[in-house]
Amino acid sequence: MPELPEVEHAASRLREAVLGHTIARAAALHPSQQRCFPEAAQQAVVGLRIDRIERRAKVQLLRLSNGAVLEVHFRMTGDWEFTALADAPPRLERVRFETLEGTRVSLVDGRAFCVVTLHAPGQFVPIAAGPEPLTDDFTVDGFLASLAKRRAPIKPALLDQQLVAGVGNIYASEACWEARIHPATAANTLSRARVTRLRDAIQLVLHTAPTGRYYARDDVNEREIWRVYGKDGDPCRRCGSRISRLVQAGRRTFYCGRCQRR
C-alpha cells in the first residue's frame, strides 16, 4: 500500500507532469470509480486549470482554478502513469484526465480500490488527520500526550491517521525496529525517552524511504530495502536473531524478538 513517502513521490511526479495544465477531458472507466466520480463531476472539471497539487496524509489534493478540489486516494495499489494522447492508454487504467497541453494522466489500479472525489468550490473540508510526521508539528510532547490515551499495541496504534498522518503498515514496523520497541507494547506504557526514540525513528524511516520502491514493483529487490518488513525468518541486521512475524489488527507485523523489547 502506498504510504506517505510513496504518495508524496506520486504528487511530485504529478506536479512535474501537469501542474498549470488545463483539463480537456476526464473519464471514470470502472464502475467503482464512476460511483465516486460520476459523469457530472467529470464534466465539471473540463476547462479548469490545475493550480496546485498538495498532499495531506495519504491523500493527494488537486486544487483547480475555480476553487474546486479533486481528492485522490490511491488506496491499496493505485498509481499515476503519464502518456501522450497519441499513445495507447495503460493497462488497468481506472480514471483518465487529458489536458489541453497533450498529456494523458491515468490513475491505474489493479484492484480498482482507488477513489477520486470532486469537491465543489467552497465545499472541501480539510482532512482530519494527526500531525504530518516530517514537520515541526510532530512534537514529542504532542505524541506522548496522544499515546497516553491509547491502550492498544503501539504498532497498530501508529496506523491510526488521527495519531500521526501518513504512516502505514510497512513504516510502522520499520520504525518500531529502529526504536527497539516491541510492536505489542501497550502505547500508553511508553516512557518519554522511548516515545522520543520512536518519534525520531518514524522521521528517519520516512525521510530515508526509498521512494522508487513502490514504482519499481520489484518484489525481490524490495526485500533487500527493509530492515524487518517481509523478512520473517531472516537474521536481524542488528543482532543476528531471527525476524518474527505476527498479525495485529489484521495486518502483518515483523519484528526482532531479541532487540525489540516490551
ChimeraX attribute file (.defattr): number of C-alpha atoms within 10 A of each C-alpha:
attribute: neighborCount
match mode: 1-to-1
recipient: residues
	/A:1	14
	/A:2	26
	/A:3	24
	/A:4	26
	/A:5	24
	/A:6	22
	/A:7	25
	/A:8	21
	/A:9	19
	/A:10	23
	/A:11	20
	/A:12	15
	/A:13	15
	/A:14	19
	/A:15	18
	/A:16	10
	/A:17	16
	/A:18	23
	/A:19	17
	/A:20	18
	/A:21	19
	/A:22	23
	/A:23	22
	/A:24	19
	/A:25	17
	/A:26	22
	/A:27	19
	/A:28	22
	/A:29	15
	/A:30	13
	/A:31	12
	/A:32	14
	/A:33	19
	/A:34	19
	/A:35	13
	/A:36	15
	/A:37	21
	/A:38	16
	/A:39	13
	/A:40	9
	/A:41	19
	/A:42	19
	/A:43	13
	/A:44	14
	/A:45	24
	/A:46	17
	/A:47	17
	/A:48	19
	/A:49	21
	/A:50	23
	/A:51	17
	/A:52	15
	/A:53	19
	/A:54	15
	/A:55	19
	/A:56	19
	/A:57	24
	/A:58	22
	/A:59	21
	/A:60	22
	/A:61	19
	/A:62	24
	/A:63	21
	/A:64	22
	/A:65	17
	/A:66	15
	/A:67	16
	/A:68	20
	/A:69	25
	/A:70	22
	/A:71	18
	/A:72	19
	/A:73	20
	/A:74	24
	/A:75	18
	/A:76	15
	/A:77	15
	/A:78	24
	/A:79	21
	/A:80	18
	/A:81	19
	/A:82	19
	/A:83	16
	/A:84	14
	/A:85	14
	/A:86	9
	/A:87	8
	/A:88	9
	/A:89	16
	/A:90	15
	/A:91	11
	/A:92	16
	/A:93	21
	/A:94	26
	/A:95	24
	/A:96	20
	/A:97	20
	/A:98	23
	/A:99	23
	/A:100	14
	/A:101	14
	/A:102	16
	/A:103	20
	/A:104	27
	/A:105	24
	/A:106	23
	/A:107	25
	/A:108	21
	/A:109	20
	/A:110	14
	/A:111	12
	/A:112	21
	/A:113	15
	/A:114	22
	/A:115	21
	/A:116	22
	/A:117	19
	/A:118	22
	/A:119	16
	/A:120	16
	/A:121	13
	/A:122	10
	/A:123	11
	/A:124	14
	/A:125	8
	/A:126	7
	/A:127	9
	/A:128	11
	/A:129	16
	/A:130	19
	/A:131	21
	/A:132	19
	/A:133	23
	/A:134	16
	/A:135	9
	/A:136	8
	/A:137	12
	/A:138	19
	/A:139	15
	/A:140	17
	/A:141	11
	/A:142	13
	/A:143	20
	/A:144	20
	/A:145	13
	/A:146	16
	/A:147	20
	/A:148	15
	/A:149	11
	/A:150	15
	/A:151	13
	/A:152	15
	/A:153	18
	/A:154	23
	/A:155	26
	/A:156	22
	/A:157	21
	/A:158	26
	/A:159	19
	/A:160	15
	/A:161	18
	/A:162	15
	/A:163	21
	/A:164	22
	/A:165	23
	/A:166	29
	/A:167	25
	/A:168	20
	/A:169	19
	/A:170	21
	/A:171	27
	/A:172	26
	/A:173	29
	/A:174	24
	/A:175	27
	/A:176	28
	/A:177	26
	/A:178	21
	/A:179	20
	/A:180	21
	/A:181	25
	/A:182	22
	/A:183	28
	/A:184	20
	/A:185	17
	/A:186	18
	/A:187	23
	/A:188	18
	/A:189	17
	/A:190	18
	/A:191	12
	/A:192	14
	/A:193	11
	/A:194	15
	/A:195	21
	/A:196	18
	/A:197	18
	/A:198	23
	/A:199	22
	/A:200	19
	/A:201	21
	/A:202	24
	/A:203	18
	/A:204	17
	/A:205	19
	/A:206	22
	/A:207	14
	/A:208	9
	/A:209	16
	/A:210	15
	/A:211	19
	/A:212	14
	/A:213	16
	/A:214	20
	/A:215	13
	/A:216	10
	/A:217	10
	/A:218	11
	/A:219	10
	/A:220	8
	/A:221	11
	/A:222	16
	/A:223	13
	/A:224	12
	/A:225	12
	/A:226	17
	/A:227	22
	/A:228	30
	/A:229	24
	/A:230	20
	/A:231	18
	/A:232	17
	/A:233	14
	/A:234	15
	/A:235	16
	/A:236	21
	/A:237	12
	/A:238	12
	/A:239	10
	/A:240	12
	/A:241	15
	/A:242	18
	/A:243	21
	/A:244	19
	/A:245	18
	/A:246	13
	/A:247	10
	/A:248	13
	/A:249	11
	/A:250	8
	/A:251	10
	/A:252	15
	/A:253	25
	/A:254	26
	/A:255	28
	/A:256	29
	/A:257	19
	/A:258	15
	/A:259	18
	/A:260	17
	/A:261	15
	/A:262	13
